Amino acid sequence: MISRLIGSSLELQDDEILEQLYFGQDNHLSASLGMKGGWVCGPILRYELCEDGRVKIGDDDEWLWVWDSMELSNDRLTVQCGGQAKTYVMTPLARR
């Protein structure tokens, strides 16, 4: 599961929140974050794939999100983050 994140794009399924994550191979990801129809930022974040299956995402100062569990069904990835379920559409990017 974790290896499928690397080289993939995730888009949060939400009516208001924009969250798109692009996982690179160098433990960094590019993100588009904001509100649909509003302001958006594009930070470069880092991620850590933990041996226990958790994924930590953040910047140099702190972890912003910790995914405690992941479940993939077809192209839908559901994660538990901060006690809430978040569902993303997962798209593998073309390999070069």
C-alpha positions in Angstrom: 0.0 0.0 0.0 2.6 2.5 1.0 4.7 1.9 -2.1 1.6 2.7 -4.2 1.6 6.3 -2.7 5.0 7.1 -4.2 4.5 8.5 -7.7 0.8 9.0 -7.2 -1.6 11.9 -7.0 -4.4 12.1 -4.3 -7.4 14.4 -4.5 -9.6 14.8 -1.4 -13.3 14.1 -2.0 -14.9 17.1 -0.3 -17.3 19.8 -1.5 -15.5 22.7 0.1 -11.9 21.8 0.9 -9.2 21.5 -1.8 -6.5 19.1 -1.0 -4.3 17.6 -3.7 -1.1 15.7 -2.9 1.6 14.5 -5.2 4.0 12.0 -3.6 7.6 12.1 -4.9 10.2 9.5 -4.4 12.4 11.7 -2.3 10.2 11.8 0.8 8.7 15.1 -0.4 5.3 15.9 -1.8 3.9 18.9 -3.6 0.4 20.0 -2.4 -2.4 22.2 -3.5 -4.3 23.3 -0.4 -7.2 25.7 0.2 -10.9 26.2 -0.4 -12.6 25.4 -3.6 -13.4 28.7 -5.3 -11.0 30.5 -2.9 -7.4 31.0 -2.2 -5.0 28.1 -2.7 -1.4 27.6 -1.6 1.2 25.2 -3.0 3.6 24.1 -0.4 6.3 21.5 -0.7 6.0 19.2 2.3 7.8 16.1 3.5 6.4 12.8 4.4 7.5 9.8 6.4 6.3 6.2 5.8 6.4 4.5 9.1 7.0 0.8 9.7 3.7 0.5 11.5 1.8 1.6 8.3 1.2 5.2 9.4 2.1 8.1 7.1 3.2 11.5 8.6 3.0 14.6 6.5 4.4 18.0 7.5 7.0 20.7 7.2 10.4 21.1 8.9 8.7 22.2 12.2 5.9 19.8 12.8 3.7 17.0 11.4 0.5 18.5 10.1 -1.3 15.2 9.4 -0.8 11.7 10.6 -2.7 9.0 8.8 -3.2 6.2 11.3 -4.7 3.7 8.8 -5.3 3.4 5.1 -7.7 1.3 3.1 -7.7 1.2 -0.7 -10.7 0.2 -2.7 -10.4 0.5 -6.5 -9.1 4.1 -6.9 -10.4 5.3 -3.5 -8.0 5.7 -0.6 -9.6 6.2 2.8 -7.4 7.3 5.7 -8.0 7.9 9.4 -6.6 11.3 10.2 -7.1 13.0 13.6 -10.0 10.7 14.4 -11.8 11.5 11.1 -12.1 9.6 7.8 -10.8 11.3 4.7 -11.4 9.8 1.2 -9.1 10.6 -1.7 -9.2 9.5 -5.4 -5.8 8.0 -6.1 -4.2 8.3 -9.6 -0.9 6.8 -10.4 1.2 9.3 -12.4 3.0 8.2 -15.6 6.4 6.7 -14.8 9.4 8.1 -16.6 
